[in-house]
């Protein structure tokens, strides 16, 4: 038996992934959570063999969830299954503690292979994620946004997608003042002065929220 906790804020996505897991993974017992806070509560009170999480979650992000799981249950393997391409989040997810990074358009065989690797204590890196992780600074010009913290990066993507500071604060559970501070840090680190510049940068680097 393998006990899998599935974390995704879209019910239809959870249902689809649950169906795949039930059909393709022998003796799978599936739990569900729609946000990181609920997932953490289940991690702390239940016995799980694998956590599968999306990056985009309401409130606490998937990256923050990975870090918290690593802190409270360091032996629990976590696999990211995201709509976002590996180029946007794979490096950050692996740094946060994930044992693998897959996109939701991955082949079913690859998804199952990643789960098999995780249950055997092995890391699974998809080809797209591997291409990102093996790059060295000498091989390419590291984009400025790589220097941002995970929260700053999240705020950049939301601002770049046209979200207001109030919207971001509501969705992330942060005060307007705190979001404004993150915005100021992003502008400073990227050498920019306005949201319009951030939006152009996000578009050019394909960082918009899906």
DRENDO-1510 file (C-alpha; in Angstrom, 1 decimal, always signed):
<recs>
REC; n; res; u; v; w
REC; 1; UNK; +0.0; +0.0; +0.0 .
REC; 2; UNK; +1.1; +3.5; -0.8 .
REC; 3; UNK; -0.6; +6.5; +1.0 .
REC; 4; UNK; -0.6; +9.6; -1.2 .
REC; 5; UNK; -1.7; +13.1; -0.2 .
REC; 6; UNK; -2.8; +15.1; -3.2 .
REC; 7; UNK; -2.7; +18.9; -2.9 .
REC; 8; UNK; -4.4; +20.9; -5.6 .
REC; 9; UNK; -6.9; +23.7; -5.4 .
REC; 10; UNK; -8.9; +22.6; -8.5 .
REC; 11; UNK; -11.5; +19.9; -7.7 .
REC; 12; UNK; -11.6; +18.7; -11.3 .
REC; 13; UNK; -7.8; +18.4; -11.4 .
REC; 14; UNK; -7.8; +16.4; -8.1 .
REC; 15; UNK; -10.5; +14.1; -9.5 .
REC; 16; UNK; -8.5; +13.5; -12.6 .
REC; 17; UNK; -5.2; +12.8; -10.8 .
REC; 18; UNK; -7.0; +10.6; -8.3 .
REC; 19; UNK; -8.4; +8.5; -11.1 .
REC; 20; UNK; -5.0; +8.1; -12.7 .
REC; 21; UNK; -3.5; +7.1; -9.3 .
REC; 22; UNK; -6.2; +4.7; -8.6 .
REC; 23; UNK; -6.0; +3.1; -12.0 .
REC; 24; UNK; -2.2; +3.0; -12.4 .
REC; 25; UNK; -0.7; +2.7; -9.0 .
REC; 26; UNK; -1.3; -0.5; -7.2 .
REC; 27; UNK; -2.7; -0.3; -3.6 .
REC; 28; UNK; -2.9; +3.5; -3.7 .
REC; 29; UNK; -4.8; +5.2; -0.9 .
REC; 30; UNK; -5.5; +8.8; -1.8 .
REC; 31; UNK; -6.0; +11.8; +0.5 .
REC; 32; UNK; -6.8; +15.3; -0.7 .
REC; 33; UNK; -6.3; +18.9; +0.3 .
REC; 34; UNK; -7.2; +22.1; -1.5 .
REC; 35; UNK; -4.7; +24.3; +0.1 .
REC; 36; UNK; -1.3; +24.2; +1.8 .
REC; 37; UNK; -2.6; +24.9; +5.4 .
REC; 38; UNK; -5.0; +21.9; +5.2 .
REC; 39; UNK; -2.2; +19.8; +3.6 .
REC; 40; UNK; +0.2; +20.6; +6.5 .
REC; 41; UNK; -2.4; +19.7; +9.1 .
REC; 42; UNK; -2.8; +16.3; +7.4 .
REC; 43; UNK; +0.9; +15.8; +7.1 .
REC; 44; UNK; +1.3; +16.4; +10.8 .
REC; 45; UNK; -1.6; +14.2; +11.9 .
REC; 46; UNK; -1.5; +11.3; +9.3 .
REC; 47; UNK; +1.0; +8.8; +8.0 .
REC; 48; UNK; +1.8; +9.4; +4.3 .
REC; 49; UNK; +4.3; +7.9; +1.9 .
REC; 50; UNK; +4.2; +10.6; -0.7 .
REC; 51; UNK; +2.9; +14.1; -1.2 .
REC; 52; UNK; +2.0; +15.4; -4.6 .
REC; 53; UNK; +1.4; +19.1; -4.8 .
REC; 54; UNK; +0.8; +21.9; -7.3 .
REC; 55; UNK; +2.8; +25.1; -7.1 .
REC; 56; UNK; -0.1; +27.5; -7.4 .
REC; 57; UNK; -2.2; +27.3; -4.2 .
REC; 58; UNK; -4.4; +29.8; -2.5 .
REC; 59; UNK; -2.6; +31.5; +0.5 .
REC; 60; UNK; +0.6; +29.7; +1.2 .
REC; 61; UNK; +2.3; +28.7; -2.1 .
REC; 62; UNK; +3.4; +25.3; -3.1 .
REC; 63; UNK; +7.0; +26.3; -2.6 .
REC; 64; UNK; +6.3; +27.3; +1.0 .
REC; 65; UNK; +4.4; +24.1; +1.5 .
REC; 66; UNK; +7.5; +22.1; +0.3 .
REC; 67; UNK; +9.7; +23.9; +2.8 .
REC; 68; UNK; +7.3; +23.4; +5.7 .
REC; 69; UNK; +6.9; +19.7; +4.9 .
REC; 70; UNK; +10.7; +19.4; +4.7 .
REC; 71; UNK; +10.8; +21.0; +8.2 .
REC; 72; UNK; +8.1; +19.0; +9.9 .
REC; 73; UNK; +8.4; +15.7; +8.0 .
REC; 74; UNK; +11.8; +15.6; +6.4 .
REC; 75; UNK; +11.5; +11.9; +5.4 .
REC; 76; UNK; +8.3; +12.5; +3.5 .
REC; 77; UNK; +9.0; +12.7; -0.3 .
REC; 78; UNK; +7.2; +15.4; -2.2 .
REC; 79; UNK; +6.6; +15.5; -5.9 .
REC; 80; UNK; +5.5; +18.7; -7.7 .
REC; 81; UNK; +2.8; +18.3; -10.4 .
REC; 82; UNK; +2.3; +21.7; -11.9 .
REC; 83; UNK; +0.8; +23.5; -14.9 .
REC; 84; UNK; +3.9; +25.8; -14.9 .
REC; 85; UNK; +6.8; +24.8; -17.2 .
REC; 86; UNK; +9.9; +23.5; -15.6 .
REC; 87; UNK; +11.8; +26.6; -16.6 .
REC; 88; UNK; +9.7; +28.7; -14.2 .
REC; 89; UNK; +9.8; +26.6; -11.1 .
REC; 90; UNK; +11.8; +23.4; -11.3 .
REC; 91; UNK; +15.0; +24.8; -9.8 .
REC; 92; UNK; +13.1; +26.5; -7.0 .
REC; 93; UNK; +11.0; +23.4; -6.3 .
REC; 94; UNK; +14.0; +21.1; -6.0 .
REC; 95; UNK; +15.8; +23.6; -3.8 .
REC; 96; UNK; +12.7; +23.7; -1.6 .
REC; 97; UNK; +12.9; +19.9; -1.1 .
REC; 98; UNK; +10.9; +18.3; -3.9 .
REC; 99; UNK; +12.2; +14.9; -5.2 .
REC; 100; UNK; +10.8; +15.6; -8.6 .
REC; 101; UNK; +9.1; +18.1; -10.9 .
REC; 102; UNK; +6.5; +17.2; -13.5 .
REC; 103; UNK; +4.1; +19.3; -15.6 .
REC; 104; UNK; +0.4; +18.3; -15.9 .
REC; 105; UNK; +0.9; +17.5; -19.5 .
REC; 106; UNK; +3.4; +14.8; -18.8 .
REC; 107; UNK; +2.9; +11.3; -20.1 .
REC; 108; UNK; +1.0; +9.0; -17.7 .
REC; 109; UNK; +4.0; +6.6; -17.9 .
REC; 110; UNK; +6.3; +9.3; -16.7 .
REC; 111; UNK; +3.9; +10.2; -13.9 .
REC; 112; UNK; +3.8; +6.6; -12.7 .
REC; 113; UNK; +7.6; +6.3; -13.0 .
REC; 114; UNK; +8.0; +9.3; -10.8 .
REC; 115; UNK; +5.8; +7.8; -8.1 .
REC; 116; UNK; +7.6; +4.5; -8.3 .
REC; 117; UNK; +10.9; +6.3; -7.9 .
REC; 118; UNK; +9.6; +8.3; -4.9 .
REC; 119; UNK; +8.3; +5.2; -3.1 .
REC; 120; UNK; +11.8; +3.7; -3.5 .
REC; 121; UNK; +13.4; +6.7; -2.1 .
REC; 122; UNK; +14.8; +7.9; -5.4 .
REC; 123; UNK; +14.7; +11.3; -7.0 .
REC; 124; UNK; +12.9; +11.6; -10.3 .
REC; 125; UNK; +13.7; +14.5; -12.7 .
REC; 126; UNK; +11.8; +14.8; -15.9 .
REC; 127; UNK; +13.7; +15.7; -19.1 .
REC; 128; UNK; +12.4; +19.3; -19.1 .
REC; 129; UNK; +13.4; +19.8; -15.4 .
REC; 130; UNK; +16.8; +18.2; -16.0 .
REC; 131; UNK; +17.5; +20.6; -18.8 .
REC; 132; UNK; +16.9; +23.4; -16.4 .
REC; 133; UNK; +18.8; +22.0; -13.5 .
REC; 134; UNK; +22.0; +21.1; -15.5 .
REC; 135; UNK; +22.5; +24.5; -16.9 .
REC; 136; UNK; +25.5; +26.3; -15.4 .
REC; 137; UNK; +25.9; +30.1; -15.0 .
REC; 138; UNK; +28.6; +30.0; -17.7 .
REC; 139; UNK; +26.2; +28.4; -20.2 .
REC; 140; UNK; +23.7; +31.2; -20.2 .
REC; 141; UNK; +23.0; +34.6; -18.8 .
REC; 142; UNK; +21.2; +34.1; -15.6 .
REC; 143; UNK; +18.0; +36.2; -15.7 .
REC; 144; UNK; +17.7; +38.8; -12.9 .
REC; 145; UNK; +14.5; +37.2; -11.5 .
REC; 146; UNK; +16.5; +34.2; -10.4 .
REC; 147; UNK; +17.9; +36.3; -7.6 .
REC; 148; UNK; +14.5; +37.0; -6.2 .
REC; 149; UNK; +13.2; +35.1; -3.1 .
REC; 150; UNK; +10.3; +32.7; -3.7 .
REC; 151; UNK; +7.8; +35.2; -2.3 .
REC; 152; UNK; +9.3; +38.1; -4.4 .
REC; 153; UNK; +9.2; +35.9; -7.5 .
REC; 154; UNK; +5.5; +35.1; -6.7 .
REC; 155; UNK; +4.7; +38.8; -6.4 .
REC; 156; UNK; +6.5; +39.6; -9.6 .
REC; 157; UNK; +4.5; +37.1; -11.5 .
REC; 158; UNK; +1.2; +38.4; -10.1 .
REC; 159; UNK; +2.1; +42.0; -10.7 .
REC; 160; UNK; +3.3; +41.1; -14.2 .
REC; 161; UNK; -0.1; +39.5; -14.8 .
REC; 162; UNK; -1.9; +42.8; -14.0 .
REC; 163; UNK; -2.9; +42.0; -10.4 .
REC; 164; UNK; -3.3; +44.9; -8.0 .
REC; 165; UNK; -1.5; +45.1; -4.7 .
REC; 166; UNK; -4.9; +44.7; -2.9 .
REC; 167; UNK; -5.7; +41.6; -5.0 .
REC; 168; UNK; -2.3; +40.0; -4.3 .
REC; 169; UNK; -2.7; +40.8; -0.5 .
REC; 170; UNK; -6.1; +39.1; -0.4 .
REC; 171; UNK; -5.0; +36.0; -2.3 .
REC; 172; UNK; -1.8; +35.6; -0.4 .
REC; 173; UNK; -3.2; +36.5; +3.0 .
REC; 174; UNK; -0.8; +39.5; +3.3 .
REC; 175; UNK; -1.4; +43.1; +4.2 .
REC; 176; UNK; -1.2; +45.8; +1.5 .
REC; 177; UNK; +1.8; +47.2; +3.3 .
REC; 178; UNK; +3.6; +43.8; +3.2 .
REC; 179; UNK; +2.9; +43.3; -0.5 .
REC; 180; UNK; +4.0; +46.9; -1.2 .
REC; 181; UNK; +7.3; +46.1; +0.5 .
REC; 182; UNK; +7.8; +43.0; -1.7 .
REC; 183; UNK; +7.0; +45.1; -4.7 .
REC; 184; UNK; +9.6; +47.6; -3.7 .
REC; 185; UNK; +12.2; +44.9; -3.3 .
REC; 186; UNK; +11.4; +43.4; -6.7 .
REC; 187; UNK; +11.7; +46.8; -8.4 .
REC; 188; UNK; +15.0; +47.4; -6.7 .
REC; 189; UNK; +16.5; +44.0; -7.5 .
REC; 190; UNK; +15.3; +44.2; -11.1 .
REC; 191; UNK; +16.4; +47.9; -11.5 .
REC; 192; UNK; +12.9; +49.0; -12.4 .
REC; 193; UNK; +10.6; +51.9; -11.4 .
REC; 194; UNK; +7.1; +50.9; -12.3 .
REC; 195; UNK; +4.5; +48.1; -12.7 .
REC; 196; UNK; +4.5; +48.7; -16.4 .
REC; 197; UNK; +8.2; +47.8; -16.5 .
REC; 198; UNK; +7.5; +44.7; -14.4 .
REC; 199; UNK; +4.7; +43.7; -16.8 .
REC; 200; UNK; +7.0; +44.0; -19.8 .
REC; 201; UNK; +9.6; +42.0; -18.1 .
REC; 202; UNK; +7.2; +39.3; -17.1 .
REC; 203; UNK; +5.8; +39.0; -20.6 .
REC; 204; UNK; +9.3; +38.9; -22.2 .
REC; 205; UNK; +10.4; +36.1; -19.8 .
REC; 206; UNK; +7.1; +34.2; -19.9 .
REC; 207; UNK; +6.5; +34.6; -16.2 .
REC; 208; UNK; +2.7; +35.4; -16.5 .
REC; 209; UNK; +0.3; +33.4; -14.3 .
REC; 210; UNK; -1.7; +30.9; -16.3 .
</recs>
